[in-house]
Amino acid sequence: REAATREVGTAAAAAAAAEVTASICSVRAMQYDLILCVRFLERSLLPQLRCMLRPGGCILYCTFVDGPGLRAFGRPSGHEHVLQPGELAAVFGPQHGFQVLRDEVVLSADGRELSWFVAQLCCSSLHNDDLRY
């Protein structure tokens, strides 16, 4: 019974992620001043999120990071669901026209590591390469 419940939950989560992905893919570039992403990771969308911000806009990202607390808790697990330290700074860093305002790992109440990341798209350093997915 527990395995069947887990399969239904996994299928529902996959369907929800597919819906979010489809929604994001239909958005025009440079449309938002703020993007907030909490406990969701779909790496293929990160470059698209970067392109959705208007110059001066910010992205705030909070999701799980690999660490001993997360591994002890047991979930989420697997590379596809867990950030590595510094991963968001590589996608939303100065090389892509962003200023990183906060990039740290904090512990949640249950001991799991979370990335608290904030970056702002600089008005003066927007490049055409950053507008492509």
C-alpha positions as CSV (number, residue, x, y, z in Angstrom):
1,R,0.0,0.0,0.0
2,E,2.8,2.4,0.9
3,A,4.6,1.8,-2.4
4,A,1.3,2.4,-4.4
5,T,0.8,5.7,-2.5
6,R,4.4,6.7,-3.2
7,E,3.9,5.9,-7.0
8,V,0.7,8.0,-7.1
9,G,2.5,10.9,-5.3
10,T,5.5,10.6,-7.7
11,A,3.2,10.6,-10.7
12,A,1.3,13.6,-9.4
13,A,4.5,15.5,-8.8
14,A,5.8,14.7,-12.3
15,A,2.5,15.9,-13.8
16,A,2.7,19.1,-11.8
17,A,6.4,19.7,-12.8
18,A,5.4,19.1,-16.5
19,E,2.6,21.7,-16.2
20,V,5.0,24.3,-14.6
21,T,7.6,23.6,-17.3
22,A,5.0,24.1,-20.1
23,S,3.9,27.4,-18.5
24,I,7.4,28.7,-18.2
25,C,8.3,27.8,-21.7
26,S,5.4,29.9,-23.0
27,V,6.5,33.1,-21.3
28,R,8.1,36.0,-23.3
29,A,11.6,37.2,-22.5
30,M,12.2,40.1,-20.1
31,Q,8.7,40.1,-18.7
32,Y,9.1,39.9,-14.9
33,D,10.7,42.1,-12.2
34,L,10.8,39.2,-9.7
35,I,10.9,35.5,-10.0
36,L,10.5,33.5,-6.8
37,C,11.2,29.8,-6.8
38,V,10.8,27.7,-3.6
39,R,11.6,24.0,-3.3
40,F,11.4,23.3,-7.0
41,L,14.3,22.4,-9.3
42,E,14.2,21.7,-13.0
43,R,17.7,22.5,-14.3
44,S,16.6,22.7,-17.9
45,L,14.5,25.8,-17.0
46,L,17.2,27.8,-15.3
47,P,18.4,29.6,-18.5
48,Q,14.8,30.4,-19.3
49,L,14.3,31.9,-15.9
50,R,17.3,34.0,-16.5
51,C,15.8,35.3,-19.7
52,M,12.4,36.1,-18.2
53,L,13.7,38.9,-16.0
54,R,13.6,42.5,-16.9
55,P,16.9,44.5,-16.4
56,G,17.0,45.3,-12.7
57,G,14.8,42.4,-11.9
58,C,15.6,39.8,-9.2
59,I,15.5,36.1,-8.8
60,L,15.0,34.6,-5.3
61,Y,15.6,30.9,-5.2
62,C,15.3,28.6,-2.2
63,T,15.6,24.8,-2.6
64,F,17.5,21.8,-1.2
65,V,21.3,21.6,-1.4
66,D,23.3,18.4,-1.0
67,G,24.7,18.0,2.4
68,P,24.8,15.7,5.4
69,G,21.5,16.8,6.9
70,L,19.7,16.2,3.6
71,R,21.3,12.8,3.2
72,A,20.4,11.8,6.8
73,F,16.8,12.9,6.2
74,G,16.6,10.9,3.0
75,R,14.6,13.2,0.7
76,P,14.7,14.7,-1.7
77,S,17.3,12.5,-3.1
78,G,19.0,12.2,-6.4
79,H,21.0,14.7,-8.5
80,E,17.9,15.9,-10.4
81,H,16.2,17.1,-7.2
82,V,19.1,18.6,-5.2
83,L,21.4,21.5,-5.9
84,Q,25.2,21.5,-5.4
85,P,26.7,24.4,-3.5
86,G,27.5,27.3,-5.9
87,E,25.3,25.9,-8.7
88,L,22.9,28.8,-8.9
89,A,25.8,31.4,-8.9
90,A,27.1,29.6,-12.0
91,V,23.7,30.2,-13.8
92,F,22.8,33.6,-12.3
93,G,26.3,35.1,-11.9
94,P,28.3,38.0,-13.3
95,Q,29.1,36.1,-16.4
96,H,25.4,36.3,-17.3
97,G,24.9,39.9,-16.3
98,F,23.8,39.3,-12.7
99,Q,25.0,40.6,-9.4
100,V,24.7,37.9,-6.7
101,L,23.2,39.5,-3.6
102,R,23.0,36.4,-1.4
103,D,24.2,32.9,-1.9
104,E,24.3,30.9,1.3
105,V,23.3,27.5,2.7
106,V,21.0,27.5,5.7
107,L,19.5,24.7,7.7
108,S,15.7,24.1,7.7
109,A,14.0,23.2,11.0
110,D,14.4,19.5,10.2
111,G,18.1,19.8,9.6
112,R,18.1,19.7,5.8
113,E,20.3,22.2,3.9
114,L,18.6,24.9,1.8
115,S,20.1,27.3,-0.7
116,W,19.0,30.9,-0.1
117,F,20.0,32.7,-3.3
118,V,19.2,36.2,-4.5
119,A,20.6,37.8,-7.7
120,Q,19.7,40.9,-9.6
121,L,20.0,41.4,-13.4
122,C,22.2,44.4,-13.9
123,C,20.8,47.0,-16.3
124,S,24.2,47.9,-17.8
125,S,25.5,44.4,-18.4
126,L,22.7,42.8,-20.3
127,H,24.1,40.9,-23.3
128,N,22.3,39.5,-26.3
129,D,23.6,36.0,-25.5
130,D,21.7,36.2,-22.2
131,L,18.4,36.6,-24.1
132,R,18.6,33.2,-25.7
133,Y,17.5,30.0,-24.0
